Amino acid sequence: MLKGLLLVEIPGILKNLSNNGCVPRWWTKETVAVVTGGNKGIGFEVVKQLAQEGLTVVLTARDEHKGLAAAEKLKNEGLDVAFHPLDVLSNESISLLAHWLKERYNGLDILVCIFCMFM
């Protein structure tokens, strides 16, 4: 399901990769990025910058109310941001997100883990 993986540094996520940089722009509107913990702080800024660069971004958060509010704020700025709840410590929550991503976008291209636990 994960079609590709891009590890990014903060700040200026894609700024160094844009047409002014040494790497040609490879992403499109159809490029789907998922950001864990995207409702505040660094995660929110990552979501915002990816969306500003023209990607389709899925903002995830444990707290559905806060996640929806964050996504709505970015949508009001004209950015293409969707929300899906995610608790990275819950296998059920991860499975629900994976199924939703497969159904809605046929997977994802970029995964940005602001908070992830690897076991």
Disulfide bonds with the S-S distance in Angstrom:
none
